[in-house]
Amino acid sequence: MFDVRLAAWLRRSIEAAIMGAGRGGGVPRWRTDFAGGGDYALPGGPTGSLLLAPPVLALAVLTCAYPVAMAATRSDALFGAAAAFLLAADATTILAGSRLTLATPAVNLPAGLLAVLLAIVPAALGPLAGQAAVPVGFGRRAGAWTAAGSAVAAIAILAFLAVIS
């Protein structure tokens, strides 16, 4: 039997991706086989944003903050955050397959893809905040800044979605 040893940043990114996809893949699955069938219309306003908040926050915050907080170097932190988000995004688009229809912009997307699209910007801004706020760019303090930056950006995007829908 082979003994496969992965780099520490890759192990941590896989752990973070499992946590993020576990919650991100839990985008509410609505049944479409009722009388009338079809896609689920996402409610407008704050209700629709609150339904999308857990998967968006899980994808943006968990996948970026955990590898940064557990990294030993700056490059491990950045590579781990990027790999974790990409792995969790792939798993989320596969796991959450029901389709959502947004009323105002008239968009019909798979639920997982919508959560990933809303989490891309916060997932990019979080590690930037962690790198800018802490001189070393890795460790618990950088992970906390990464989590805070991702969460603030994700909440701002969800609030904007609530306003336009």
WOZIMO-V724134 format. One record per residue. N is the residue number from 1. RES is the residue in one small letter. PHI is phi in whole degrees, -180 to 180 (999 if undefined). NEAR is the number of other C-alpha atoms within 8 Angstrom. D_FIRST is the distance of its C-alpha to the first C-alpha in whole Angstrom. Layout:
# WOZIMO-V724134
N & RES & PHI & NEAR & D_FIRST
N & RES & PHI & NEAR & D_FIRST
This chain:
# WOZIMO-V724134
1 & m & 999 & 2 & 0
2 & f & -84 & 3 & 4
3 & d & -104 & 4 & 7
4 & v & -92 & 4 & 9
5 & r & -115 & 4 & 13
6 & l & -95 & 6 & 16
7 & a & -63 & 6 & 19
8 & a & -61 & 8 & 21
9 & w & -66 & 12 & 24
10 & l & -73 & 10 & 21
11 & r & -61 & 9 & 20
12 & r & -66 & 13 & 23
13 & s & -70 & 15 & 24
14 & i & -67 & 11 & 22
15 & e & -61 & 9 & 23
16 & a & -66 & 15 & 27
17 & a & -66 & 14 & 26
18 & i & -65 & 9 & 25
19 & m & -65 & 11 & 28
20 & g & -67 & 14 & 30
21 & a & -72 & 15 & 29
22 & g & -62 & 8 & 29
23 & r & -89 & 12 & 33
24 & g & -68 & 16 & 34
25 & g & -73 & 14 & 33
26 & g & -88 & 11 & 35
27 & v & -53 & 14 & 38
28 & p & -49 & 6 & 40
29 & r & -97 & 8 & 40
30 & w & -98 & 6 & 43
31 & r & -77 & 5 & 44
32 & t & -115 & 8 & 46
33 & d & -97 & 7 & 46
34 & f & -74 & 6 & 50
35 & a & -60 & 4 & 53
36 & g & 104 & 5 & 53
37 & g & 50 & 7 & 50
38 & g & 85 & 6 & 49
39 & d & -87 & 9 & 47
40 & y & -91 & 10 & 48
41 & a & -87 & 8 & 50
42 & l & -68 & 9 & 49
43 & p & -61 & 8 & 52
44 & g & -80 & 11 & 54
45 & g & 77 & 11 & 55
46 & p & -65 & 9 & 53
47 & t & -63 & 9 & 51
48 & g & -64 & 11 & 49
49 & s & -67 & 13 & 48
50 & l & -69 & 9 & 47
51 & l & -68 & 9 & 45
52 & l & -92 & 11 & 43
53 & a & -62 & 10 & 43
54 & p & -59 & 11 & 40
55 & p & -69 & 14 & 37
56 & v & -67 & 14 & 39
57 & l & -66 & 13 & 39
58 & a & -65 & 14 & 35
59 & l & -68 & 19 & 34
60 & a & -80 & 17 & 37
61 & v & -91 & 16 & 36
62 & l & -62 & 13 & 33
63 & t & -71 & 19 & 31
64 & c & -97 & 21 & 33
65 & a & -77 & 15 & 34
66 & y & -63 & 13 & 31
67 & p & -64 & 19 & 29
68 & v & -69 & 20 & 32
69 & a & -68 & 14 & 33
70 & m & -98 & 12 & 29
71 & a & -77 & 14 & 29
72 & a & -103 & 8 & 29
73 & t & -140 & 8 & 31
74 & r & -65 & 10 & 34
75 & s & -67 & 6 & 31
76 & d & -61 & 13 & 28
77 & a & -65 & 17 & 31
78 & l & -71 & 11 & 32
79 & f & -65 & 9 & 29
80 & g & -65 & 16 & 27
81 & a & -66 & 16 & 30
82 & a & -67 & 9 & 31
83 & a & -66 & 11 & 27
84 & a & -64 & 17 & 27
85 & f & -65 & 14 & 31
86 & l & -65 & 9 & 29
87 & l & -65 & 10 & 26
88 & a & -68 & 16 & 29
89 & a & -65 & 11 & 31
90 & d & -62 & 8 & 29
91 & a & -66 & 10 & 28
92 & t & -68 & 14 & 32
93 & t & -66 & 14 & 33
94 & i & -80 & 9 & 31
95 & l & -73 & 9 & 31
96 & a & -101 & 14 & 35
97 & g & -98 & 10 & 36
98 & s & -67 & 11 & 40
99 & r & -101 & 10 & 43
100 & l & -116 & 12 & 45
101 & t & -116 & 12 & 49
102 & l & -89 & 13 & 50
103 & a & -71 & 11 & 54
104 & t & -70 & 6 & 56
105 & p & -78 & 6 & 54
106 & a & 57 & 7 & 53
107 & v & -119 & 7 & 49
108 & n & -124 & 8 & 47
109 & l & -132 & 9 & 43
110 & p & -63 & 12 & 40
111 & a & -61 & 13 & 40
112 & g & -65 & 16 & 37
113 & l & -66 & 10 & 38
114 & l & -63 & 9 & 41
115 & a & -64 & 13 & 39
116 & v & -67 & 13 & 37
117 & l & -63 & 7 & 40
118 & l & -73 & 12 & 42
119 & a & -95 & 13 & 39
120 & i & -64 & 9 & 39
121 & v & -66 & 9 & 42
122 & p & -62 & 16 & 41
123 & a & -69 & 15 & 37
124 & a & -85 & 9 & 39
125 & l & -76 & 11 & 42
126 & g & -60 & 20 & 40
127 & p & -62 & 16 & 38
128 & l & -65 & 9 & 41
129 & a & -64 & 11 & 43
130 & g & -66 & 17 & 40
131 & q & -76 & 13 & 40
132 & a & -79 & 8 & 44
133 & a & -84 & 9 & 45
134 & v & -121 & 10 & 43
135 & p & -61 & 6 & 43
136 & v & -82 & 6 & 39
137 & g & 82 & 14 & 38
138 & f & -151 & 18 & 35
139 & g & 101 & 11 & 35
140 & r & -63 & 9 & 36
141 & r & -68 & 10 & 40
142 & a & -65 & 15 & 38
143 & g & -64 & 16 & 36
144 & a & -67 & 11 & 39
145 & w & -66 & 12 & 41
146 & t & -63 & 18 & 39
147 & a & -63 & 13 & 39
148 & a & -66 & 10 & 43
149 & g & -64 & 14 & 43
150 & s & -65 & 18 & 41
151 & a & -66 & 13 & 43
152 & v & -64 & 9 & 46
153 & a & -66 & 12 & 45
154 & a & -67 & 15 & 44
155 & i & -66 & 9 & 47
156 & a & -65 & 8 & 49
157 & i & -68 & 9 & 48
158 & l & -67 & 13 & 48
159 & a & -67 & 10 & 51
160 & f & -64 & 8 & 52
161 & l & -63 & 10 & 51
162 & a & -67 & 13 & 53
163 & v & -74 & 8 & 56
164 & i & -80 & 7 & 56
165 & s & -101 & 10 & 55
